[in-house]
Amino acid sequence: MLEMFERRIALLREKGSECRRPITESIGDGLFELRARGGKTQGRLIFYFGPDRSIVFVHAFYKPGKKIDPKEKEIAIKNVEKSRLEVGRVSPFVN
């Protein structure tokens, strides 16, 4: 799955907001999921587009079912707030 994420991150960097399913999908509130699958396991990297078209990853998890658990989105939203406080500084949330 790591190799698939690496390829999809490269595509996301190249195409930016033009990426669509099956690579990315909007989950609302300005957030998107970068999607990858390894066998029956589905991984998700949650991100938003920051200043200057930067890609800011704010959360990662394995998705057990068909829908994203609302708790995962809540974590991502909290991390968005943290990442925005870090503007102009190196942050673990900024790509």
Beta strands, then each sheet from edge to edge (+ up, - down):
strand 1: 24-28
strand 2: 31-38
strand 3: 41-49
strand 4: 55-63
sheet 1: 1+ 2- 3+ 4-
end
